Every structure is written in structure tokens, then in C-alpha cells.
Amino acid sequence: MAGDDPHREWTQRLTSLGPDIPADKARKFVHELYDHAQADLDDERAEAEFEREE
């Protein structure tokens, strides 16, 4: 459902900046960007936790 899409706002912002970008490609880009950013945060948290345990 569109209301359940956590990336909807960012997808809309991206397509408003580049109106020639298809919505499905913008949605995929935003999703991949979010996943990579989340993975980086998870790595940082794991490293910080490891540092605390030593």
C-alpha cells in the first residue's frame, strides 16, 4: 500500500527534482540508498559495541 511505504516522501522529492525519472526507478534508488545507510549505521554500532566490550 502506498501509505505503508516508508520511502514515499523521499521518492516524491527525488521525482520532483528530476521529473524525467520514472517513479519505480526513483523508489528503487531511495530504497537502496536507505539500505546502504542502515548497513553503515549497523556496522558503526557493532564496532562501538565491540570497543566498549574490550
Gaussian input, Z-matrix of N, CA and C with variables (Angstrom, degrees):
# hf/3-21g

backbone

0 1
 N
 C     1     B1
 C     2     B2     1     A1
 N     3     B3     2     A2     1     D1
 C     4     B4     3     A3     2     D2
 C     5     B5     4     A4     3     D3
 N     6     B6     5     A5     4     D4
 C     7     B7     6     A6     5     D5
 C     8     B8     7     A7     6     D6
 N     9     B9     8     A8     7     D7
 C    10    B10     9     A9     8     D8
 C    11    B11    10    A10     9     D9
 N    12    B12    11    A11    10    D10
 C    13    B13    12    A12    11    D11
 C    14    B14    13    A13    12    D12
 N    15    B15    14    A14    13    D13
 C    16    B16    15    A15    14    D14
 C    17    B17    16    A16    15    D15
 N    18    B18    17    A17    16    D16
 C    19    B19    18    A18    17    D17
 C    20    B20    19    A19    18    D18
 N    21    B21    20    A20    19    D19
 C    22    B22    21    A21    20    D20
 C    23    B23    22    A22    21    D21
 N    24    B24    23    A23    22    D22
 C    25    B25    24    A24    23    D23
 C    26    B26    25    A25    24    D24
 N    27    B27    26    A26    25    D25
 C    28    B28    27    A27    26    D26
 C    29    B29    28    A28    27    D27
 N    30    B30    29    A29    28    D28
 C    31    B31    30    A30    29    D29
 C    32    B32    31    A31    30    D30
 N    33    B33    32    A32    31    D31
 C    34    B34    33    A33    32    D32
 C    35    B35    34    A34    33    D33
 N    36    B36    35    A35    34    D34
 C    37    B37    36    A36    35    D35
 C    38    B38    37    A37    36    D36
 N    39    B39    38    A38    37    D37
 C    40    B40    39    A39    38    D38
 C    41    B41    40    A40    39    D39
 N    42    B42    41    A41    40    D40
 C    43    B43    42    A42    41    D41
 C    44    B44    43    A43    42    D42
 N    45    B45    44    A44    43    D43
 C    46    B46    45    A45    44    D44
 C    47    B47    46    A46    45    D45
 N    48    B48    47    A47    46    D46
 C    49    B49    48    A48    47    D47
 C    50    B50    49    A49    48    D48
 N    51    B51    50    A50    49    D49
 C    52    B52    51    A51    50    D50
 C    53    B53    52    A52    51    D51
 N    54    B54    53    A53    52    D52
 C    55    B55    54    A54    53    D53
 C    56    B56    55    A55    54    D54
 N    57    B57    56    A56    55    D55
 C    58    B58    57    A57    56    D56
 C    59    B59    58    A58    57    D57
 N    60    B60    59    A59    58    D58
 C    61    B61    60    A60    59    D59
 C    62    B62    61    A61    60    D60
 N    63    B63    62    A62    61    D61
 C    64    B64    63    A63    62    D62
 C    65    B65    64    A64    63    D63
 N    66    B66    65    A65    64    D64
 C    67    B67    66    A66    65    D65
 C    68    B68    67    A67    66    D66
 N    69    B69    68    A68    67    D67
 C    70    B70    69    A69    68    D68
 C    71    B71    70    A70    69    D69
 N    72    B72    71    A71    70    D70
 C    73    B73    72    A72    71    D71
 C    74    B74    73    A73    72    D72
 N    75    B75    74    A74    73    D73
 C    76    B76    75    A75    74    D74
 C    77    B77    76    A76    75    D75
 N    78    B78    77    A77    76    D76
 C    79    B79    78    A78    77    D77
 C    80    B80    79    A79    78    D78
 N    81    B81    80    A80    79    D79
 C    82    B82    81    A81    80    D80
 C    83    B83    82    A82    81    D81
 N    84    B84    83    A83    82    D82
 C    85    B85    84    A84    83    D83
 C    86    B86    85    A85    84    D84
 N    87    B87    86    A86    85    D85
 C    88    B88    87    A87    86    D86
 C    89    B89    88    A88    87    D87
 N    90    B90    89    A89    88    D88
 C    91    B91    90    A90    89    D89
 C    92    B92    91    A91    90    D90
 N    93    B93    92    A92    91    D91
 C    94    B94    93    A93    92    D92
 C    95    B95    94    A94    93    D93
 N    96    B96    95    A95    94    D94
 C    97    B97    96    A96    95    D95
 C    98    B98    97    A97    96    D96
 N    99    B99    98    A98    97    D97
 C   100   B100    99    A99    98    D98
 C   101   B101   100   A100    99    D99
 N   102   B102   101   A101   100   D100
 C   103   B103   102   A102   101   D101
 C   104   B104   103   A103   102   D102
 N   105   B105   104   A104   103   D103
 C   106   B106   105   A105   104   D104
 C   107   B107   106   A106   105   D105
 N   108   B108   107   A107   106   D106
 C   109   B109   108   A108   107   D107
 C   110   B110   109   A109   108   D108
 N   111   B111   110   A110   109   D109
 C   112   B112   111   A111   110   D110
 C   113   B113   112   A112   111   D111
 N   114   B114   113   A113   112   D112
 C   115   B115   114   A114   113   D113
 C   116   B116   115   A115   114   D114
 N   117   B117   116   A116   115   D115
 C   118   B118   117   A117   116   D116
 C   119   B119   118   A118   117   D117
 N   120   B120   119   A119   118   D118
 C   121   B121   120   A120   119   D119
 C   122   B122   121   A121   120   D120
 N   123   B123   122   A122   121   D121
 C   124   B124   123   A123   122   D122
 C   125   B125   124   A124   123   D123
 N   126   B126   125   A125   124   D124
 C   127   B127   126   A126   125   D125
 C   128   B128   127   A127   126   D126
 N   129   B129   128   A128   127   D127
 C   130   B130   129   A129   128   D128
 C   131   B131   130   A130   129   D129
 N   132   B132   131   A131   130   D130
 C   133   B133   132   A132   131   D131
 C   134   B134   133   A133   132   D132
 N   135   B135   134   A134   133   D133
 C   136   B136   135   A135   134   D134
 C   137   B137   136   A136   135   D135
 N   138   B138   137   A137   136   D136
 C   139   B139   138   A138   137   D137
 C   140   B140   139   A139   138   D138
 N   141   B141   140   A140   139   D139
 C   142   B142   141   A141   140   D140
 C   143   B143   142   A142   141   D141
 N   144   B144   143   A143   142   D142
 C   145   B145   144   A144   143   D143
 C   146   B146   145   A145   144   D144
 N   147   B147   146   A146   145   D145
 C   148   B148   147   A147   146   D146
 C   149   B149   148   A148   147   D147
 N   150   B150   149   A149   148   D148
 C   151   B151   150   A150   149   D149
 C   152   B152   151   A151   150   D150
 N   153   B153   152   A152   151   D151
 C   154   B154   153   A153   152   D152
 C   155   B155   154   A154   153   D153
 N   156   B156   155   A155   154   D154
 C   157   B157   156   A156   155   D155
 C   158   B158   157   A157   156   D156
 N   159   B159   158   A158   157   D157
 C   160   B160   159   A159   158   D158
 C   161   B161   160   A160   159   D159

   B1=1.4477
   B2=1.5221
   B3=1.2813
   B4=1.4572
   B5=1.5219
   B6=1.3204
   B7=1.4492
   B8=1.5143
   B9=1.3309
   B10=1.4586
   B11=1.5208
   B12=1.3272
   B13=1.4593
   B14=1.5252
   B15=1.3480
   B16=1.4584
   B17=1.5314
   B18=1.3209
   B19=1.4604
   B20=1.5322
   B21=1.3189
   B22=1.4666
   B23=1.5269
   B24=1.3316
   B25=1.4663
   B26=1.5277
   B27=1.3347
   B28=1.4687
   B29=1.5176
   B30=1.3249
   B31=1.4635
   B32=1.5258
   B33=1.3227
   B34=1.4626
   B35=1.5296
   B36=1.3227
   B37=1.4681
   B38=1.5212
   B39=1.3332
   B40=1.4632
   B41=1.5227
   B42=1.3166
   B43=1.4698
   B44=1.5305
   B45=1.3342
   B46=1.4677
   B47=1.5298
   B48=1.3320
   B49=1.4658
   B50=1.5262
   B51=1.3058
   B52=1.4570
   B53=1.5025
   B54=1.3225
   B55=1.4667
   B56=1.5326
   B57=1.3389
   B58=1.4652
   B59=1.5169
   B60=1.3384
   B61=1.4595
   B62=1.5274
   B63=1.3325
   B64=1.4671
   B65=1.5360
   B66=1.3148
   B67=1.4679
   B68=1.5227
   B69=1.3370
   B70=1.4595
   B71=1.5260
   B72=1.3201
   B73=1.4742
   B74=1.5238
   B75=1.3200
   B76=1.4586
   B77=1.5256
   B78=1.3208
   B79=1.4625
   B80=1.5293
   B81=1.3363
   B82=1.4695
   B83=1.5262
   B84=1.3318
   B85=1.4566
   B86=1.5254
   B87=1.3297
   B88=1.4670
   B89=1.5292
   B90=1.3158
   B91=1.4605
   B92=1.5302
   B93=1.3293
   B94=1.4637
   B95=1.5227
   B96=1.3215
   B97=1.4639
   B98=1.5258
   B99=1.3298
   B100=1.4589
   B101=1.5323
   B102=1.3257
   B103=1.4707
   B104=1.5215
   B105=1.3270
   B106=1.4676
   B107=1.5292
   B108=1.3081
   B109=1.4610
   B110=1.5297
   B111=1.3183
   B112=1.4676
   B113=1.5244
   B114=1.3333
   B115=1.4626
   B116=1.5328
   B117=1.3281
   B118=1.4633
   B119=1.5242
   B120=1.3272
   B121=1.4661
   B122=1.5302
   B123=1.3123
   B124=1.4667
   B125=1.5261
   B126=1.3429
   B127=1.4708
   B128=1.5245
   B129=1.3285
   B130=1.4659
   B131=1.5244
   B132=1.3202
   B133=1.4682
   B134=1.5258
   B135=1.3274
   B136=1.4620
   B137=1.5234
   B138=1.3190
   B139=1.4642
   B140=1.5259
   B141=1.3103
   B142=1.4651
   B143=1.5260
   B144=1.3244
   B145=1.4658
   B146=1.5252
   B147=1.3090
   B148=1.4675
   B149=1.5248
   B150=1.3304
   B151=1.4696
   B152=1.5290
   B153=1.3178
   B154=1.4773
   B155=1.5262
   B156=1.3223
   B157=1.4545
   B158=1.5186
   B159=1.3204
   B160=1.4694
   B161=1.5012
   A1=109.96
   A2=117.11
   A3=121.32
   A4=111.75
   A5=117.68
   A6=121.20
   A7=113.18
   A8=115.84
   A9=120.30
   A10=112.70
   A11=118.63
   A12=122.54
   A13=109.65
   A14=117.40
   A15=119.60
   A16=112.94
   A17=116.83
   A18=120.85
   A19=112.66
   A20=116.68
   A21=121.04
   A22=112.55
   A23=117.11
   A24=119.90
   A25=111.17
   A26=116.41
   A27=119.85
   A28=111.43
   A29=116.96
   A30=120.26
   A31=109.67
   A32=116.82
   A33=120.84
   A34=110.89
   A35=116.71
   A36=119.50
   A37=110.81
   A38=116.13
   A39=120.48
   A40=110.95
   A41=117.30
   A42=119.32
   A43=111.51
   A44=118.05
   A45=118.80
   A46=110.70
   A47=117.05
   A48=120.60
   A49=111.61
   A50=115.85
   A51=121.33
   A52=109.52
   A53=117.29
   A54=120.31
   A55=114.17
   A56=117.64
   A57=119.95
   A58=112.37
   A59=117.70
   A60=121.59
   A61=108.44
   A62=117.88
   A63=119.77
   A64=110.56
   A65=116.48
   A66=121.89
   A67=111.74
   A68=118.14
   A69=119.57
   A70=111.36
   A71=117.49
   A72=120.55
   A73=110.71
   A74=117.28
   A75=120.72
   A76=110.01
   A77=117.15
   A78=121.80
   A79=110.46
   A80=116.42
   A81=120.96
   A82=110.56
   A83=117.27
   A84=121.55
   A85=110.91
   A86=116.71
   A87=120.88
   A88=109.95
   A89=117.65
   A90=121.67
   A91=110.54
   A92=117.63
   A93=120.92
   A94=111.45
   A95=117.00
   A96=121.02
   A97=110.34
   A98=116.38
   A99=121.03
   A100=111.04
   A101=116.43
   A102=120.04
   A103=111.64
   A104=117.01
   A105=120.18
   A106=111.25
   A107=116.80
   A108=120.31
   A109=110.56
   A110=116.95
   A111=121.02
   A112=110.39
   A113=117.46
   A114=120.99
   A115=110.71
   A116=116.85
   A117=120.22
   A118=111.13
   A119=116.55
   A120=119.91
   A121=111.18
   A122=116.83
   A123=120.86
   A124=110.60
   A125=116.73
   A126=120.65
   A127=111.12
   A128=116.65
   A129=120.46
   A130=110.87
   A131=117.29
   A132=120.68
   A133=110.96
   A134=116.44
   A135=120.33
   A136=110.41
   A137=117.02
   A138=120.86
   A139=110.38
   A140=117.35
   A141=120.91
   A142=110.29
   A143=117.12
   A144=120.44
   A145=110.36
   A146=117.37
   A147=121.98
   A148=109.76
   A149=116.88
   A150=121.58
   A151=111.11
   A152=117.28
   A153=121.28
   A154=111.24
   A155=116.52
   A156=120.31
   A157=112.80
   A158=117.24
   A159=119.47
   A160=112.21
   D1=144.50
   D2=-178.77
   D3=-62.35
   D4=-35.26
   D5=-179.91
   D6=-69.49
   D7=-19.33
   D8=-179.36
   D9=-93.07
   D10=-0.87
   D11=-177.25
   D12=-81.87
   D13=108.50
   D14=-178.25
   D15=-69.94
   D16=-13.09
   D17=-177.79
   D18=-102.62
   D19=4.71
   D20=-174.65
   D21=-57.45
   D22=-46.34
   D23=-177.26
   D24=-61.57
   D25=-44.18
   D26=-179.82
   D27=-69.00
   D28=-35.60
   D29=176.98
   D30=-63.44
   D31=-42.90
   D32=178.89
   D33=-64.34
   D34=-39.59
   D35=178.44
   D36=-63.30
   D37=-42.41
   D38=179.92
   D39=-64.11
   D40=-45.47
   D41=-179.16
   D42=-69.60
   D43=-25.08
   D44=176.46
   D45=-73.62
   D46=-28.37
   D47=177.39
   D48=-78.97
   D49=-31.43
   D50=179.04
   D51=-131.93
   D52=81.10
   D53=-174.54
   D54=-59.82
   D55=-17.45
   D56=178.28
   D57=-83.05
   D58=-5.52
   D59=179.35
   D60=-79.34
   D61=122.69
   D62=177.49
   D63=-62.40
   D64=142.12
   D65=-176.68
   D66=-57.63
   D67=-38.80
   D68=-178.53
   D69=-67.48
   D70=-36.61
   D71=177.33
   D72=-70.36
   D73=-39.15
   D74=177.48
   D75=-63.95
   D76=-43.15
   D77=179.29
   D78=-61.50
   D79=-43.60
   D80=179.46
   D81=-63.67
   D82=-43.39
   D83=178.79
   D84=-60.57
   D85=-47.98
   D86=-179.38
   D87=-62.15
   D88=-41.96
   D89=179.54
   D90=-62.75
   D91=-46.35
   D92=179.59
   D93=-64.66
   D94=-40.44
   D95=178.26
   D96=-61.77
   D97=-44.34
   D98=178.22
   D99=-61.83
   D100=-45.18
   D101=-179.87
   D102=-60.70
   D103=-42.78
   D104=179.46
   D105=-66.47
   D106=-41.73
   D107=178.73
   D108=-64.36
   D109=-41.21
   D110=178.99
   D111=-64.54
   D112=-40.79
   D113=178.51
   D114=-63.43
   D115=-40.23
   D116=177.08
   D117=-62.79
   D118=-42.89
   D119=177.93
   D120=-63.70
   D121=-41.20
   D122=178.24
   D123=-61.63
   D124=-41.54
   D125=177.54
   D126=-62.86
   D127=-43.04
   D128=179.21
   D129=-63.56
   D130=-41.97
   D131=179.32
   D132=-64.63
   D133=-42.21
   D134=179.33
   D135=-63.46
   D136=-41.40
   D137=179.05
   D138=-65.52
   D139=-42.58
   D140=179.43
   D141=-64.33
   D142=-41.13
   D143=178.45
   D144=-64.65
   D145=-40.72
   D146=177.90
   D147=-61.59
   D148=-43.74
   D149=179.04
   D150=-61.91
   D151=-39.79
   D152=179.65
   D153=-66.44
   D154=-35.14
   D155=-176.73
   D156=-75.08
   D157=-20.85
   D158=-179.02
   D159=-80.24

